[in-house]
Each structure stands twice: as C-alpha cells, then as structure tokens.
C-alpha cells in the first residue's frame, strides 16, 4: 500500500526559487511604501515590477 503524503498539495505555479537582493535604505523604504499602499507583500511588488519591465521591453 502506498503512503499518502501529508500536508498541502503543491500548487502548479508554486514559488520554489528564492532570490536575495541587497537594497539601500531608500530603496527599501520605497518597497515598503509600495507594498503598504497596494496592500500586497514586498515579494508581490517585486514580481509586479518584473512583469512591468518585461512588458515594457516587449513594446
């Protein structure tokens, strides 16, 4: 009999890659401000920024 894996099922678009970045105080404050204003996480702000830059490059 096979054993069932315990825990949440893995999402098809799970975020398994971690990327660390160093920021100066000004950039960090801007990131925090954006996250607070948009009511999203800092990671989501970075992801949105990547999408925006990528879309702009494709234009």
N, CA, C and O atoms as a CHARMM CRD file, in Angstrom:
* protein
*
  236
    1    1 UNK  N      0.83300  -1.17300   0.00000 PROA 1      0.00000
    2    1 UNK  CA     0.00000   0.00000   0.00000 PROA 1      0.00000
    3    1 UNK  C      0.88800   1.24900   0.00000 PROA 1      0.00000
    4    1 UNK  O      1.82700   1.33800   0.79100 PROA 1      0.00000
    5    2 UNK  N      0.59800   2.21800  -0.88400 PROA 2      0.00000
    6    2 UNK  CA     1.41800   3.42800  -0.93200 PROA 2      0.00000
    7    2 UNK  C      0.99000   4.39300   0.17100 PROA 2      0.00000
    8    2 UNK  O     -0.18700   4.48400   0.52000 PROA 2      0.00000
    9    3 UNK  N      1.96300   5.10000   0.70200 PROA 3      0.00000
   10    3 UNK  CA     1.69200   6.06100   1.76400 PROA 3      0.00000
   11    3 UNK  C      1.31100   7.40500   1.15600 PROA 3      0.00000
   12    3 UNK  O      1.94400   7.85900   0.20300 PROA 3      0.00000
   13    4 UNK  N      0.28300   8.03900   1.70100 PROA 4      0.00000
   14    4 UNK  CA    -0.11300   9.36600   1.24600 PROA 4      0.00000
   15    4 UNK  C      0.81300  10.40000   1.87400 PROA 4      0.00000
   16    4 UNK  O      1.19300  10.29700   3.04100 PROA 4      0.00000
   17    5 UNK  N      1.16000  11.38300   1.08100 PROA 5      0.00000
   18    5 UNK  CA     1.98800  12.47400   1.57900 PROA 5      0.00000
   19    5 UNK  C      1.11000  13.41600   2.41200 PROA 5      0.00000
   20    5 UNK  O      0.02000  13.80000   1.98700 PROA 5      0.00000
   21    6 UNK  N      1.58400  13.77200   3.57000 PROA 6      0.00000
   22    6 UNK  CA     0.82200  14.63000   4.46200 PROA 6      0.00000
   23    6 UNK  C      1.18000  16.09300   4.17300 PROA 6      0.00000
   24    6 UNK  O      2.33700  16.41500   3.90400 PROA 6      0.00000
   25    7 UNK  N      0.18000  16.96500   4.23300 PROA 7      0.00000
   26    7 UNK  CA     0.41100  18.39000   4.04100 PROA 7      0.00000
   27    7 UNK  C     -0.40400  18.92200   2.87800 PROA 7      0.00000
   28    7 UNK  O     -1.21400  18.21600   2.27700 PROA 7      0.00000
   29    8 UNK  N     -0.16400  20.19200   2.58000 PROA 8      0.00000
   30    8 UNK  CA    -0.88400  20.83700   1.48700 PROA 8      0.00000
   31    8 UNK  C     -0.39300  20.31800   0.14600 PROA 8      0.00000
   32    8 UNK  O      0.79200  20.02600  -0.01200 PROA 8      0.00000
   33    9 UNK  N     -1.30100  20.20200  -0.82500 PROA 9      0.00000
   34    9 UNK  CA    -0.85700  19.82100  -2.16200 PROA 9      0.00000
   35    9 UNK  C     -0.05300  20.96400  -2.78700 PROA 9      0.00000
   36    9 UNK  O     -0.30600  22.13800  -2.51800 PROA 9      0.00000
   37   10 UNK  N      0.90600  20.60400  -3.61500 PROA 10     0.00000
   38   10 UNK  CA     1.76000  21.59800  -4.25000 PROA 10     0.00000
   39   10 UNK  C      0.98300  22.29300  -5.35600 PROA 10     0.00000
   40   10 UNK  O      0.34700  21.63800  -6.18100 PROA 10     0.00000
   41   11 UNK  N      1.03300  23.61600  -5.37200 PROA 11     0.00000
   42   11 UNK  CA     0.38300  24.41400  -6.40600 PROA 11     0.00000
   43   11 UNK  C      1.16100  24.28800  -7.71200 PROA 11     0.00000
   44   11 UNK  O      2.38800  24.19500  -7.68700 PROA 11     0.00000
   45   12 UNK  N      0.46700  24.28500  -8.85500 PROA 12     0.00000
   46   12 UNK  CA     1.18100  24.15700 -10.13100 PROA 12     0.00000
   47   12 UNK  C      2.15700  25.31200 -10.39900 PROA 12     0.00000
   48   12 UNK  O      3.16200  25.12500 -11.08400 PROA 12     0.00000
   49   13 UNK  N      1.86500  26.48700  -9.86700 PROA 13     0.00000
   50   13 UNK  CA     2.77300  27.61700 -10.06500 PROA 13     0.00000
   51   13 UNK  C      3.42500  28.03800  -8.74700 PROA 13     0.00000
   52   13 UNK  O      3.52800  29.22500  -8.43800 PROA 13     0.00000
   53   14 UNK  N      3.86100  27.03600  -7.97800 PROA 14     0.00000
   54   14 UNK  CA     4.48000  27.33200  -6.68600 PROA 14     0.00000
   55   14 UNK  C      5.78600  28.09500  -6.88400 PROA 14     0.00000
   56   14 UNK  O      6.48200  27.92400  -7.88500 PROA 14     0.00000
   57   15 UNK  N      6.08900  28.90900  -5.94100 PROA 15     0.00000
   58   15 UNK  CA     7.28500  29.74900  -5.99800 PROA 15     0.00000
   59   15 UNK  C      8.38700  29.06100  -5.20300 PROA 15     0.00000
   60   15 UNK  O      8.51900  29.28900  -4.00000 PROA 15     0.00000
   61   16 UNK  N      9.16300  28.23900  -5.85300 PROA 16     0.00000
   62   16 UNK  CA    10.18100  27.45600  -5.17300 PROA 16     0.00000
   63   16 UNK  C     11.58900  28.03200  -5.31500 PROA 16     0.00000
   64   16 UNK  O     12.52100  27.54200  -4.67700 PROA 16     0.00000
   65   17 UNK  N     11.75600  29.06100  -6.13800 PROA 17     0.00000
   66   17 UNK  CA    13.06800  29.66800  -6.32000 PROA 17     0.00000
   67   17 UNK  C     13.17800  30.91000  -5.44500 PROA 17     0.00000
   68   17 UNK  O     12.32600  31.79800  -5.49300 PROA 17     0.00000
   69   18 UNK  N     14.23800  30.96000  -4.64800 PROA 18     0.00000
   70   18 UNK  CA    14.46200  32.11400  -3.79100 PROA 18     0.00000
   71   18 UNK  C     15.57300  32.98100  -4.39700 PROA 18     0.00000
   72   18 UNK  O     16.59400  32.47100  -4.85900 PROA 18     0.00000
   73   19 UNK  N     15.35500  34.28700  -4.38600 PROA 19     0.00000
   74   19 UNK  CA    16.31900  35.23300  -4.91600 PROA 19     0.00000
   75   19 UNK  C     16.52100  36.31900  -3.87700 PROA 19     0.00000
   76   19 UNK  O     15.57300  36.99900  -3.48500 PROA 19     0.00000
   77   20 UNK  N     17.76100  36.48100  -3.43300 PROA 20     0.00000
   78   20 UNK  CA    18.05300  37.50500  -2.42100 PROA 20     0.00000
   79   20 UNK  C     18.66700  38.71600  -3.10600 PROA 20     0.00000
   80   20 UNK  O     19.39300  38.58900  -4.09100 PROA 20     0.00000
   81   21 UNK  N     18.36600  39.87800  -2.57400 PROA 21     0.00000
   82   21 UNK  CA    18.88200  41.11800  -3.14900 PROA 21     0.00000
   83   21 UNK  C     19.23900  42.07300  -2.01200 PROA 21     0.00000
   84   21 UNK  O     18.57600  42.10800  -0.97500 PROA 21     0.00000
   85   22 UNK  N     20.28000  42.82800  -2.22800 PROA 22     0.00000
   86   22 UNK  CA    20.65800  43.85000  -1.24000 PROA 22     0.00000
   87   22 UNK  C     20.07700  45.18700  -1.68000 PROA 22     0.00000
   88   22 UNK  O     20.17600  45.56700  -2.84700 PROA 22     0.00000
   89   23 UNK  N     19.46900  45.89600  -0.73000 PROA 23     0.00000
   90   23 UNK  CA    18.86700  47.19300  -1.01500 PROA 23     0.00000
   91   23 UNK  C     19.42200  48.23800  -0.05900 PROA 23     0.00000
   92   23 UNK  O     19.72400  47.95000   1.09900 PROA 23     0.00000
   93   24 UNK  N     19.55000  49.46100  -0.57000 PROA 24     0.00000
   94   24 UNK  CA    19.90200  50.54900   0.33400 PROA 24     0.00000
   95   24 UNK  C     18.63500  50.98200   1.07700 PROA 24     0.00000
   96   24 UNK  O     17.53600  50.53800   0.74400 PROA 24     0.00000
   97   25 UNK  N     18.78700  51.83100   2.06200 PROA 25     0.00000
   98   25 UNK  CA    17.65200  52.22600   2.89600 PROA 25     0.00000
   99   25 UNK  C     16.55100  52.90900   2.08900 PROA 25     0.00000
  100   25 UNK  O     15.36700  52.70400   2.35500 PROA 25     0.00000
  101   26 UNK  N     16.93900  53.72100   1.10300 PROA 26     0.00000
  102   26 UNK  CA    15.96400  54.44100   0.27900 PROA 26     0.00000
  103   26 UNK  C     15.12700  53.46900  -0.54500 PROA 26     0.00000
  104   26 UNK  O     13.90400  53.59600  -0.60200 PROA 26     0.00000
  105   27 UNK  N     15.77400  52.50700  -1.18000 PROA 27     0.00000
  106   27 UNK  CA    15.04400  51.52700  -1.98400 PROA 27     0.00000
  107   27 UNK  C     14.13400  50.67000  -1.11400 PROA 27     0.00000
  108   27 UNK  O     13.01600  50.34600  -1.51500 PROA 27     0.00000
  109   28 UNK  N     14.60200  50.30500   0.06100 PROA 28     0.00000
  110   28 UNK  CA    13.79200  49.50100   0.96900 PROA 28     0.00000
  111   28 UNK  C     12.56100  50.28200   1.42500 PROA 28     0.00000
  112   28 UNK  O     11.46600  49.72700   1.51200 PROA 28     0.00000
  113   29 UNK  N     12.74400  51.56400   1.71300 PROA 29     0.00000
  114   29 UNK  CA    11.61800  52.39900   2.12900 PROA 29     0.00000
  115   29 UNK  C     10.59500  52.50900   0.99500 PROA 29     0.00000
  116   29 UNK  O      9.39000  52.48000   1.24500 PROA 29     0.00000
  117   30 UNK  N     11.06400  52.63400  -0.23900 PROA 30     0.00000
  118   30 UNK  CA    10.15900  52.70400  -1.39200 PROA 30     0.00000
  119   30 UNK  C      9.40300  51.38800  -1.55900 PROA 30     0.00000
  120   30 UNK  O      8.20500  51.38500  -1.84200 PROA 30     0.00000
  121   31 UNK  N     10.09900  50.28300  -1.38500 PROA 31     0.00000
  122   31 UNK  CA     9.46600  48.96800  -1.49000 PROA 31     0.00000
  123   31 UNK  C      8.38800  48.80900  -0.42200 PROA 31     0.00000
  124   31 UNK  O      7.28100  48.35500  -0.71300 PROA 31     0.00000
  125   32 UNK  N      8.71100  49.17800   0.80300 PROA 32     0.00000
  126   32 UNK  CA     7.74100  49.10200   1.90500 PROA 32     0.00000
  127   32 UNK  C      6.52500  49.99100   1.62500 PROA 32     0.00000
  128   32 UNK  O      5.38500  49.58500   1.85300 PROA 32     0.00000
  129   33 UNK  N      6.77800  51.19800   1.13100 PROA 33     0.00000
  130   33 UNK  CA     5.69600  52.13600   0.83600 PROA 33     0.00000
  131   33 UNK  C      4.76300  51.56700  -0.23800 PROA 33     0.00000
  132   33 UNK  O      3.54000  51.63400  -0.10900 PROA 33     0.00000
  133   34 UNK  N      5.34800  51.01200  -1.28800 PROA 34     0.00000
  134   34 UNK  CA     4.54700  50.41200  -2.36100 PROA 34     0.00000
  135   34 UNK  C      3.70700  49.26100  -1.83600 PROA 34     0.00000
  136   34 UNK  O      2.52000  49.16600  -2.15000 PROA 34     0.00000
  137   35 UNK  N      4.30400  48.39200  -1.04700 PROA 35     0.00000
  138   35 UNK  CA     3.59200  47.24000  -0.51000 PROA 35     0.00000
  139   35 UNK  C      2.43700  47.68400   0.38300 PROA 35     0.00000
  140   35 UNK  O      1.34000  47.12900   0.31900 PROA 35     0.00000
  141   36 UNK  N      2.69400  48.68000   1.20500 PROA 36     0.00000
  142   36 UNK  CA     1.66100  49.17400   2.11500 PROA 36     0.00000
  143   36 UNK  C      0.51800  49.82700   1.33500 PROA 36     0.00000
  144   36 UNK  O     -0.65500  49.59100   1.62500 PROA 36     0.00000
  145   37 UNK  N      0.86800  50.64500   0.34900 PROA 37     0.00000
  146   37 UNK  CA    -0.13100  51.35900  -0.44900 PROA 37     0.00000
  147   37 UNK  C     -0.99500  50.38700  -1.26200 PROA 37     0.00000
  148   37 UNK  O     -2.20900  50.56400  -1.36500 PROA 37     0.00000
  149   38 UNK  N     -0.36300  49.36400  -1.83600 PROA 38     0.00000
  150   38 UNK  CA    -1.07500  48.40300  -2.67600 PROA 38     0.00000
  151   38 UNK  C     -1.69000  47.26400  -1.86500 PROA 38     0.00000
  152   38 UNK  O     -2.46400  46.46600  -2.39400 PROA 38     0.00000
  153   39 UNK  N     -1.34100  47.19100  -0.57800 PROA 39     0.00000
  154   39 UNK  CA    -1.81700  46.12900   0.32500 PROA 39     0.00000
  155   39 UNK  C     -1.44300  44.74700  -0.20500 PROA 39     0.00000
  156   39 UNK  O     -2.26300  43.82900  -0.23200 PROA 39     0.00000
  157   40 UNK  N     -0.18100  44.62200  -0.62800 PROA 40     0.00000
  158   40 UNK  CA     0.36400  43.35100  -1.08900 PROA 40     0.00000
  159   40 UNK  C      1.72700  43.15500  -0.42400 PROA 40     0.00000
  160   40 UNK  O      2.24500  44.06800   0.21900 PROA 40     0.00000
  161   41 UNK  N      2.29400  41.98300  -0.57800 PROA 41     0.00000
  162   41 UNK  CA     3.59100  41.70800   0.03400 PROA 41     0.00000
  163   41 UNK  C      4.71200  42.37100  -0.75800 PROA 41     0.00000
  164   41 UNK  O      4.52700  42.75900  -1.91100 PROA 41     0.00000
  165   42 UNK  N      5.85900  42.49500  -0.13200 PROA 42     0.00000
  166   42 UNK  CA     7.02600  43.04200  -0.82200 PROA 42     0.00000
  167   42 UNK  C      7.40700  42.16000  -2.00700 PROA 42     0.00000
  168   42 UNK  O      7.80400  42.65600  -3.06100 PROA 42     0.00000
  169   43 UNK  N      7.28100  40.85800  -1.82400 PROA 43     0.00000
  170   43 UNK  CA     7.58000  39.93400  -2.92100 PROA 43     0.00000
  171   43 UNK  C      6.66000  40.17500  -4.11300 PROA 43     0.00000
  172   43 UNK  O      7.09800  40.14100  -5.26300 PROA 43     0.00000
  173   44 UNK  N      5.38200  40.41800  -3.82800 PROA 44     0.00000
  174   44 UNK  CA     4.44000  40.69600  -4.91500 PROA 44     0.00000
  175   44 UNK  C      4.77200  42.00400  -5.62600 PROA 44     0.00000
  176   44 UNK  O      4.60100  42.10600  -6.84000 PROA 44     0.00000
  177   45 UNK  N      5.24400  43.00200  -4.88500 PROA 45     0.00000
  178   45 UNK  CA     5.66400  44.25500  -5.51000 PROA 45     0.00000
  179   45 UNK  C      6.82400  43.99500  -6.47200 PROA 45     0.00000
  180   45 UNK  O      6.83900  44.51600  -7.58700 PROA 45     0.00000
  181   46 UNK  N      7.78500  43.19500  -6.04200 PROA 46     0.00000
  182   46 UNK  CA     8.92700  42.86500  -6.89700 PROA 46     0.00000
  183   46 UNK  C      8.45700  42.10700  -8.13000 PROA 46     0.00000
  184   46 UNK  O      8.89500  42.40200  -9.24200 PROA 46     0.00000
  185   47 UNK  N      7.56900  41.13100  -7.94500 PROA 47     0.00000
  186   47 UNK  CA     7.05000  40.37300  -9.08800 PROA 47     0.00000
  187   47 UNK  C      6.33400  41.28000 -10.07700 PROA 47     0.00000
  188   47 UNK  O      6.51400  41.15000 -11.28800 PROA 47     0.00000
  189   48 UNK  N      5.51100  42.21200  -9.55600 PROA 48     0.00000
  190   48 UNK  CA     4.81400  43.15700 -10.43300 PROA 48     0.00000
  191   48 UNK  C      5.80700  44.04800 -11.17600 PROA 48     0.00000
  192   48 UNK  O      5.60200  44.37200 -12.34500 PROA 48     0.00000
  193   49 UNK  N      6.87300  44.43900 -10.50200 PROA 49     0.00000
  194   49 UNK  CA     7.90300  45.24800 -11.14500 PROA 49     0.00000
  195   49 UNK  C      8.58200  44.50200 -12.27800 PROA 49     0.00000
  196   49 UNK  O      8.85000  45.07700 -13.33300 PROA 49     0.00000
  197   50 UNK  N      8.86100  43.22800 -12.06500 PROA 50     0.00000
  198   50 UNK  CA     9.46900  42.40000 -13.10500 PROA 50     0.00000
  199   50 UNK  C      8.53000  42.30400 -14.30000 PROA 50     0.00000
  200   50 UNK  O      8.95900  42.45700 -15.44400 PROA 50     0.00000
  201   51 UNK  N      7.24600  42.05000 -14.03700 PROA 51     0.00000
  202   51 UNK  CA     6.27300  41.96600 -15.12900 PROA 51     0.00000
  203   51 UNK  C      6.18200  43.27300 -15.90000 PROA 51     0.00000
  204   51 UNK  O      6.12900  43.27000 -17.13000 PROA 51     0.00000
  205   52 UNK  N      6.16400  44.40100 -15.17300 PROA 52     0.00000
  206   52 UNK  CA     6.05800  45.71700 -15.82300 PROA 52     0.00000
  207   52 UNK  C      7.25900  45.98200 -16.71900 PROA 52     0.00000
  208   52 UNK  O      7.08900  46.40000 -17.86400 PROA 52     0.00000
  209   53 UNK  N      8.45000  45.75200 -16.22900 PROA 53     0.00000
  210   53 UNK  CA     9.65600  45.96400 -17.02800 PROA 53     0.00000
  211   53 UNK  C      9.65700  45.03100 -18.23000 PROA 53     0.00000
  212   53 UNK  O      9.99400  45.44400 -19.34000 PROA 53     0.00000
  213   54 UNK  N      9.28400  43.78300 -18.01400 PROA 54     0.00000
  214   54 UNK  CA     9.25900  42.79500 -19.11200 PROA 54     0.00000
  215   54 UNK  C      8.26800  43.23100 -20.18400 PROA 54     0.00000
  216   54 UNK  O      8.57800  43.18300 -21.37500 PROA 54     0.00000
  217   55 UNK  N      7.05600  43.66200 -19.75900 PROA 55     0.00000
  218   55 UNK  CA     6.05100  44.12500 -20.71400 PROA 55     0.00000
  219   55 UNK  C      6.54300  45.34300 -21.48800 PROA 55     0.00000
  220   55 UNK  O      6.32300  45.44900 -22.69500 PROA 55     0.00000
  221   56 UNK  N      7.21200  46.26500 -20.79000 PROA 56     0.00000
  222   56 UNK  CA     7.74000  47.46800 -21.45300 PROA 56     0.00000
  223   56 UNK  C      8.80000  47.09800 -22.50100 PROA 56     0.00000
  224   56 UNK  O      8.87700  47.74000 -23.54900 PROA 56     0.00000
  225   57 UNK  N      9.59700  46.09700 -22.23600 PROA 57     0.00000
  226   57 UNK  CA    10.62000  45.66600 -23.19100 PROA 57     0.00000
  227   57 UNK  C      9.99700  45.06400 -24.44300 PROA 57     0.00000
  228   57 UNK  O     10.55500  45.17700 -25.53400 PROA 57     0.00000
  229   58 UNK  N      8.84400  44.42500 -24.28700 PROA 58     0.00000
  230   58 UNK  CA     8.17700  43.77300 -25.41900 PROA 58     0.00000
  231   58 UNK  C      7.43900  44.77300 -26.30900 PROA 58     0.00000
  232   58 UNK  O      7.03200  44.42000 -27.41600 PROA 58     0.00000
  233   59 UNK  N      7.25800  46.01500 -25.85000 PROA 59     0.00000
  234   59 UNK  CA     6.53300  47.03100 -26.63400 PROA 59     0.00000
  235   59 UNK  C      7.42200  47.63000 -27.69600 PROA 59     0.00000
  236   59 UNK  O      6.98300  48.49900 -28.45000 PROA 59     0.00000
